[in-house]
């Protein structure tokens, strides 16, 4: 039996010399160390040995097994290093070759405008508020002085989900939510950029667009505060040479109300096809918060006043980046968007 064990060890070590890949090495493991290997068969015959012979043969068998395992592990390590070297040789990179430019994404111009507006107003002490896009009729209309049957509701053809819920037509709903949540009636300075939805089906409008709403509520807020705020906004976001023009208008939630125009970014006020030869482009609506809105949201209009404004961010992006056609913002043309990598 000693001779058998020694023969198994010699054969295994000799066979290892000819092994050149991991598959043959695995076959060798099964042949010499597996459950049906010659070594296992020898160990099964130990039952026929005397008590004196069993410890001697057992120790020798363990020695043979350990020797074979060590040799296999050495061979396994050798083959792994060889295979890694061959792989590195085949997959090596010539660092002297010119690199391939990897195309990366860039922020959409509307998102860039949102971030700039948020940074500007946060620096002026405003907070950035958010609200649900699926809004209730109460917040979207009633608390903004647009009760059921109000004719101004026809100005906004809405996406109603049920009689109570609709996709918000304006971010002004967040103003009402913010005022109602302010139980201490402390001063409010907030903006809310976000998506809005209206049933539009003509060539110059989209069913989805982006707005930014602003609201200030405090004691002794006047129209001069609104005008000064919007002038800072125009010069910082649109351009230092921007001029504003206020035109009386009507909004149910403000009184008095104003449409605000900015001097044309293309012609500088001289008149062109963008501004329809007027030199001005409408950018936002604004006004002093209507007393009814203040009352419904828990503020005493005798003590508090405020102003609100809302603007379309697609139009601001056009002014800021000189984009002549709003449709470019929705077509996702890589040639157009790549201009904003810088």
Secondary structure, DSSP 8 states (H G I E B T S, - for coil): -HHHHHHHHHHHHHHHTT--SHHHHHHHHHHHHSTTSHHHHHHHGGGGS-HHHHHHHHHHHHHHHHHHHHHHHHHHHHHHHHHHHHHHHHS---TTS-----------HHHHHHHHHHHHHHHTT-EE----SEEEHHHHTGGGT--TT-GGGGGS--EESSSSEEE-S-THHHHHHHHHH-TT---EEEEEEEEEE----STT--SEEEEEEEEEEETT--HHHHHHHHHHHIIIII-TT--EEEEEEEETTEEEEEEEEEE-TTTTTS--TTTTTSSEEEEEEEEEE-HHHHHHTT--TTT-EEEEEEEEHHHHHHHHHT-S-GGGGTS--HHHHGGG--
